[in-house]
Amino acid sequence: MYKIEVKNKNNESVKEIELPEEIFSYPVKKHLIWEVVKAFLANRRRGTASTKTRGEVRGGGRKPWRQKGRGTARAGSNRSPLWRHGGTTFGPKPRDYYVNIPKRMKKNALKSAIAAKYRDKEMLVIDDLSINAPKTKTFNEIMKNFNINSVLIVDSKEKNENFENLYLASRNIPKVKCVSNEEVNLYDVVKYKNIMFSEEGLKSFLERIK
């Protein structure tokens, strides 16, 4: 049976909740995580890099010198890739980097990463993450109570009326990111050392990846 302590904002234990075995007993598959993160980063690429070939570089219409008699190598254009200001050989052209990853593969990779966070004691659950005003100082005080400086905050937009305050209060702090349970992706889970759920955010997130 998998359990985790629920704490309040002062890092005091409030209660203990059970976690679903089908998720937290999932094996840590590093290669699967790597595949999905690699695809995620590839799909973020715009693919707009473009260089000019010798046919696209302006100029070079006239033969620089006669074919024979000068004792130098023959040349047909001063826009050859061998010349300064010439075209680029095999340079990048606009392309699509999209990699299709099956939904089941994404879910399994996320299960694997969350299970790893739980086993490494890098997962926290807070009973309530709501704050009354979007003040970074208020949020910083909560972080100091837990002595962590790299964390992904996950809360429920539906259940927390002050989610916007939480987002605004945390966005200026380095190595901290706040997302709703629907926006959690594998790249962020792997990028940040710790993951902090609100109790409602955890319930909604686990329903999503079952």
C-alpha positions as CSV (number, residue, x, y, z in Angstrom):
1,M,0.0,0.0,0.0
2,Y,1.3,3.4,-1.0
3,K,0.7,6.4,1.3
4,I,1.9,10.0,1.5
5,E,1.7,12.6,4.2
6,V,-0.5,15.7,3.5
7,K,1.1,18.8,5.0
8,N,-0.1,22.4,5.5
9,K,1.8,25.5,4.4
10,N,3.9,25.5,7.6
11,N,5.3,22.0,6.7
12,E,3.3,20.4,9.5
13,S,1.7,17.0,8.9
14,V,-2.1,17.1,8.8
15,K,-3.1,13.6,7.7
16,E,-2.1,10.7,5.5
17,I,-3.7,9.6,2.2
18,E,-3.5,6.5,0.1
19,L,-2.1,6.5,-3.4
20,P,-3.3,4.3,-6.2
21,E,-1.0,1.2,-6.5
22,E,-1.4,1.0,-10.4
23,I,0.4,4.3,-10.7
24,F,3.0,4.4,-7.8
25,S,4.1,0.7,-8.3
26,Y,4.8,1.4,-12.0
27,P,8.5,0.6,-12.8
28,V,10.9,3.5,-13.6
29,K,11.5,3.2,-17.3
30,K,14.3,5.6,-18.1
31,H,14.4,4.9,-21.8
32,L,10.7,5.5,-22.1
33,I,11.0,8.8,-20.3
34,W,13.9,9.8,-22.6
35,E,11.9,8.9,-25.7
36,V,8.9,11.0,-24.7
37,V,11.0,14.0,-23.5
38,K,13.0,13.9,-26.8
39,A,9.8,13.9,-28.8
40,F,8.4,16.8,-26.6
41,L,11.4,19.0,-27.3
42,A,11.4,18.1,-31.0
43,N,7.7,19.1,-31.3
44,R,8.5,22.5,-29.8
45,R,11.0,23.3,-32.6
46,R,9.7,25.8,-35.1
47,G,11.9,24.4,-37.9
48,T,12.3,27.8,-39.6
49,A,16.1,27.7,-39.9
50,S,17.1,28.4,-43.6
51,T,20.4,28.9,-45.4
52,K,21.0,29.9,-49.1
53,T,22.4,27.5,-51.6
54,R,24.7,28.7,-54.4
55,G,21.6,29.1,-56.6
56,E,19.9,31.4,-54.1
57,V,22.8,33.7,-53.2
58,R,22.6,37.1,-55.0
59,G,25.3,37.6,-57.7
60,G,27.6,35.1,-59.3
61,G,26.1,35.3,-62.8
62,R,29.4,36.0,-64.6
63,K,32.4,33.6,-64.8
64,P,35.1,35.2,-62.7
65,W,37.9,34.5,-65.2
66,R,38.6,32.6,-68.4
67,Q,38.8,28.8,-68.2
68,K,42.4,28.3,-69.2
69,G,45.7,30.2,-69.3
70,R,45.9,31.9,-65.9
71,G,47.5,29.0,-64.0
72,T,44.7,29.0,-61.4
73,A,41.9,26.6,-60.7
74,R,38.9,27.0,-62.9
75,A,35.9,28.8,-61.5
76,G,32.4,29.1,-62.8
77,S,30.9,31.4,-60.2
78,N,32.1,33.5,-57.3
79,R,29.1,32.2,-55.3
80,S,30.4,28.7,-55.1
81,P,30.4,27.2,-51.6
82,L,34.2,27.2,-51.8
83,W,34.2,31.0,-52.0
84,R,33.7,33.6,-49.3
85,H,30.1,34.9,-49.5
86,G,29.2,31.8,-51.5
87,G,26.3,29.5,-50.9
88,T,26.0,26.9,-48.1
89,T,26.4,23.2,-48.8
90,F,23.8,21.0,-47.1
91,G,22.7,23.8,-44.8
92,P,19.4,23.7,-42.9
93,K,16.1,24.3,-44.7
94,P,12.7,24.8,-43.2
95,R,11.4,21.4,-42.0
96,D,8.9,19.7,-39.7
97,Y,10.5,18.1,-36.6
98,Y,7.2,16.7,-35.3
99,V,7.4,13.2,-33.7
100,N,4.1,11.4,-33.1
101,I,4.0,9.7,-29.6
102,P,1.1,7.4,-28.8
103,K,-1.2,8.6,-25.9
104,R,-0.5,5.4,-23.9
105,M,3.2,5.9,-24.2
106,K,2.9,9.4,-22.9
107,K,0.8,8.3,-19.9
108,N,3.2,5.4,-19.1
109,A,6.2,7.8,-19.2
110,L,4.4,10.2,-16.9
111,K,3.4,7.4,-14.5
112,S,7.1,6.3,-14.5
113,A,8.4,9.8,-13.7
114,I,5.8,10.4,-10.9
115,A,6.6,7.0,-9.4
116,A,10.3,7.9,-9.4
117,K,9.6,11.2,-7.6
118,Y,7.6,9.4,-5.0
119,R,10.3,6.8,-4.4
120,D,13.0,9.5,-4.2
121,K,10.9,11.5,-1.7
122,E,10.7,14.4,-4.1
123,M,6.9,14.6,-4.1
124,L,5.0,16.7,-1.7
125,V,1.2,17.1,-1.0
126,I,-0.2,20.3,0.6
127,D,-3.7,20.4,1.9
128,D,-4.4,23.9,0.4
129,L,-2.2,26.1,-1.8
130,S,-4.6,29.1,-2.1
131,I,-3.2,32.5,-1.3
132,N,-5.3,35.7,-1.0
133,A,-3.2,38.0,-3.0
134,P,-0.7,37.6,-5.9
135,K,2.4,38.5,-3.8
136,T,5.7,36.8,-4.4
137,K,6.7,37.5,-0.8
138,T,3.8,35.4,0.5
139,F,4.6,32.5,-1.8
140,N,8.4,32.7,-0.9
141,E,7.6,32.3,2.8
142,I,5.8,29.0,2.0
143,M,8.8,27.8,0.0
144,K,11.1,28.6,2.9
145,N,9.1,26.4,5.2
146,F,9.8,23.4,2.9
147,N,13.5,24.3,2.2
148,I,13.2,23.6,-1.6
149,N,14.3,25.8,-4.5
150,S,13.4,23.8,-7.6
151,V,9.8,22.8,-7.7
152,L,6.9,22.2,-10.0
153,I,3.6,23.4,-8.4
154,V,0.5,21.6,-9.4
155,D,-3.0,22.8,-8.4
156,S,-6.6,22.5,-9.6
157,K,-8.0,25.5,-11.4
158,E,-11.5,24.3,-10.9
159,K,-11.2,23.7,-7.1
160,N,-8.9,26.7,-6.2
161,E,-10.6,30.0,-6.9
162,N,-7.3,31.8,-6.2
163,F,-5.3,29.8,-8.7
164,E,-4.4,33.0,-10.6
165,N,-3.0,34.5,-7.4
166,L,-0.8,31.4,-6.9
167,Y,0.4,31.5,-10.5
168,L,1.2,35.2,-10.4
169,A,3.0,35.0,-7.0
170,S,5.3,32.2,-8.2
171,R,6.1,33.1,-11.8
172,N,9.0,35.5,-10.9
173,I,10.8,33.0,-8.7
174,P,13.7,31.1,-10.4
175,K,13.4,27.3,-10.7
176,V,9.7,27.4,-9.8
177,K,6.8,26.8,-12.1
178,C,3.1,26.7,-11.4
179,V,0.6,24.7,-13.6
180,S,-2.9,23.3,-13.4
181,N,-3.4,19.6,-13.2
182,E,-4.3,19.5,-17.0
183,E,-1.1,21.2,-18.0
184,V,1.4,18.9,-16.3
185,N,3.8,17.4,-18.9
186,L,6.7,15.0,-18.6
187,Y,9.4,17.5,-19.5
188,D,8.5,19.8,-16.5
189,V,8.2,16.8,-14.1
190,V,11.8,15.7,-15.1
191,K,13.2,19.3,-15.2
192,Y,12.3,20.3,-11.7
193,K,13.8,18.4,-8.8
194,N,10.6,18.4,-6.6
195,I,6.9,18.3,-7.4
196,M,4.4,19.8,-5.1
197,F,0.7,19.0,-5.4
198,S,-2.3,20.5,-3.7
199,E,-4.6,17.7,-2.4
200,E,-7.2,18.5,-5.0
201,G,-4.6,19.0,-7.8
202,L,-3.2,15.5,-7.0
203,K,-6.7,13.9,-7.2
204,S,-7.4,15.4,-10.6
205,F,-4.0,14.6,-11.9
206,L,-4.2,11.0,-10.9
207,E,-7.6,10.6,-12.5
208,R,-6.1,12.0,-15.7
209,I,-3.2,9.5,-15.9
210,K,-5.1,6.3,-14.8
